[in-house]
C-alpha cells in the first residue's frame, strides 16, 4: 500500500522499511497480567452486619457529641442569665443613685422653703406684719355637757 506520487506518500506508508544496515527496533515484551482467580461466594445475600466495635465507637461518639452540645447550651444560658442579672443590677444602682440625689435635693428644698426667715421675708414683701399678741378662742361655753362625757370622741365624726 504505497503511494508513489508525492513525498507525503512515503510518510503514510504503513509497511516497515528496512534500510541498509539497520535492523527493525525490537518490540517490547508484553508483561504478564496478574492472575485473577474467581472465588464463589454468597454475593448480595452475604451478611452485611457491622462489627460490634464500630457500632460501639459510633454510639460513644454520638453520646459525646450530645454531651458537648448540652454543655455548650448550658454555658450560653448561664452567660445570658449572668449578663441579664448584671444589667439589671447596674440599672438598679443607677436608679438608686438618682433617687438619693433627688432625696438630697428635696431635703434642701424643704429646709429652704420651710425656713421661718424666708417666710417672714416673703410676708414682709407682701406687706404683712407679724402679730404682736396672740388671740385664744375658747368655745367651752358652747359645748354640750353630754359631749364632754365622751372621752375624746368628736361629735362631728361619729354621729
C-alpha positions as CSV (number, residue, x, y, z in Angstrom):
1,X,0.0,0.0,0.0
2,X,2.3,2.6,-1.1
3,X,1.6,6.0,-2.7
4,X,4.4,6.9,-5.0
5,X,3.1,10.2,-6.4
6,X,4.5,12.5,-3.8
7,X,6.9,12.7,-0.9
8,X,4.0,12.5,1.6
9,X,3.1,9.1,0.2
10,X,6.2,7.7,1.9
11,X,5.0,9.1,5.2
12,X,1.7,7.3,5.1
13,X,3.2,4.0,4.0
14,X,2.4,1.5,6.8
15,X,4.9,-1.2,5.8
16,X,8.0,-1.4,7.8
17,X,11.0,-0.4,5.9
18,X,14.4,-1.7,6.5
19,X,17.3,0.4,5.4
20,X,20.6,-0.9,4.6
21,X,22.4,-1.7,7.9
22,X,19.5,-1.0,10.2
23,X,17.5,-3.7,11.9
24,X,14.0,-3.1,13.0
25,X,13.5,-2.0,16.5
26,X,12.7,-4.8,19.0
27,X,9.1,-4.8,20.1
28,X,8.6,-4.6,23.8
29,X,7.7,-7.8,25.5
30,X,4.2,-7.8,27.0
31,X,4.1,-8.0,30.7
32,X,2.2,-10.9,32.0
33,X,-1.1,-10.0,33.6
34,X,-1.6,-10.8,37.2
35,X,-3.6,-13.9,37.8
36,X,-7.2,-13.4,38.5
37,X,-9.0,-16.1,40.4
38,X,-12.7,-16.3,40.7
39,X,-14.0,-17.3,44.2
40,X,-17.5,-18.4,44.7
41,X,-19.4,-16.6,47.5
42,X,-22.8,-15.6,48.8
43,X,-22.9,-12.4,46.7
44,X,-25.7,-10.0,47.7
45,X,-27.1,-12.5,50.1
46,X,-24.0,-12.3,52.3
47,X,-24.3,-11.0,55.8
48,X,-23.8,-7.2,55.9
49,X,-23.6,-6.8,59.7
50,X,-21.4,-4.1,61.1
51,X,-18.8,-5.1,63.6
52,X,-19.7,-4.5,67.2
53,X,-16.6,-2.4,67.8
54,X,-17.6,0.0,65.1
55,X,-21.2,0.4,66.5
56,X,-19.7,0.9,70.0
57,X,-17.5,3.7,68.6
58,X,-20.4,5.3,66.8
59,X,-22.5,5.2,70.0
60,X,-19.7,6.7,72.1
61,X,-19.2,9.4,69.5
62,X,-22.9,10.2,69.5
63,X,-23.1,10.4,73.3
64,X,-20.0,12.7,73.4
65,X,-21.5,14.9,70.7
66,X,-24.8,15.3,72.6
67,X,-22.9,16.0,75.8
68,X,-20.8,18.6,74.1
69,X,-23.9,20.3,72.7
70,X,-25.7,20.2,76.1
71,X,-22.7,21.7,77.8
72,X,-22.5,24.4,75.2
73,X,-26.2,25.3,75.6
74,X,-25.7,25.4,79.4
75,X,-22.8,27.8,79.1
76,X,-24.7,30.1,76.7
77,X,-27.7,30.1,79.0
78,X,-25.6,30.7,82.1
79,X,-23.8,33.6,80.4
80,X,-27.1,35.1,79.2
81,X,-28.5,34.9,82.7
82,X,-25.4,36.4,84.2
83,X,-25.4,39.3,81.7
84,X,-29.1,39.9,82.4
85,X,-28.6,40.0,86.1
86,X,-25.6,42.3,85.8
87,X,-27.5,44.7,83.6
88,X,-30.5,44.8,86.0
89,X,-28.1,45.4,88.9
90,X,-26.4,48.2,87.1
91,X,-29.8,49.7,86.2
92,X,-30.9,49.5,89.8
93,X,-27.7,51.0,91.1
94,X,-28.2,54.0,88.7
95,X,-31.8,54.4,89.7
96,X,-30.8,54.3,93.4
97,X,-28.1,57.0,92.9
98,X,-30.6,59.2,91.1
99,X,-33.2,58.8,93.8
100,X,-30.6,59.6,96.5
101,X,-29.7,62.8,94.6
102,X,-33.3,63.7,94.3
103,X,-33.9,63.0,98.1
104,X,-31.0,65.3,98.9
105,X,-32.4,68.0,96.7
106,X,-35.8,67.6,98.3
107,X,-34.3,67.9,101.8
108,X,-32.5,71.1,100.8
109,X,-35.7,72.5,99.2
110,X,-37.7,71.6,102.3
111,X,-35.2,73.3,104.5
112,X,-35.2,76.4,102.3
113,X,-38.9,76.7,101.8
114,X,-39.7,75.8,105.4
115,X,-37.3,78.4,106.9
116,X,-39.1,80.9,109.1
117,X,-36.8,83.7,108.0
118,X,-37.8,83.1,104.4
119,X,-41.5,83.0,105.2
120,X,-41.1,86.2,107.3
121,X,-39.2,87.9,104.4
122,X,-42.0,86.9,101.9
123,X,-44.7,88.1,104.2
124,X,-43.0,91.5,104.6
125,X,-42.6,91.6,100.8
126,X,-46.4,91.3,100.6
127,X,-46.9,94.0,103.2
128,X,-47.8,91.7,106.1
129,X,-46.7,92.4,109.6
130,X,-46.0,89.9,112.5
131,X,-48.7,89.7,115.2
132,X,-47.7,91.3,118.4
133,X,-50.0,89.3,120.6
134,X,-52.0,86.1,120.1
135,X,-55.7,85.6,120.4
136,X,-57.0,82.5,122.2
137,X,-60.5,81.3,121.3
138,X,-62.5,79.5,124.0
139,X,-65.6,77.5,122.8
140,X,-66.2,75.6,126.1
141,X,-69.3,77.5,126.9
142,X,-70.9,76.4,123.6
143,X,-70.2,72.7,124.0
144,X,-72.8,70.2,125.1
145,X,-72.4,68.6,128.5
146,X,-73.1,65.1,127.1
147,X,-70.3,65.5,124.6
148,X,-67.9,66.3,127.3
149,X,-68.7,62.9,128.9
150,X,-67.4,61.1,125.9
151,X,-63.7,60.7,126.4
152,X,-62.1,62.2,123.3
153,X,-64.9,61.5,120.9
154,X,-65.7,64.2,118.3
155,X,-69.4,65.0,117.8
156,X,-68.9,65.5,114.1
157,X,-67.3,62.2,113.4
158,X,-69.5,59.5,114.9
159,X,-72.9,61.0,114.8
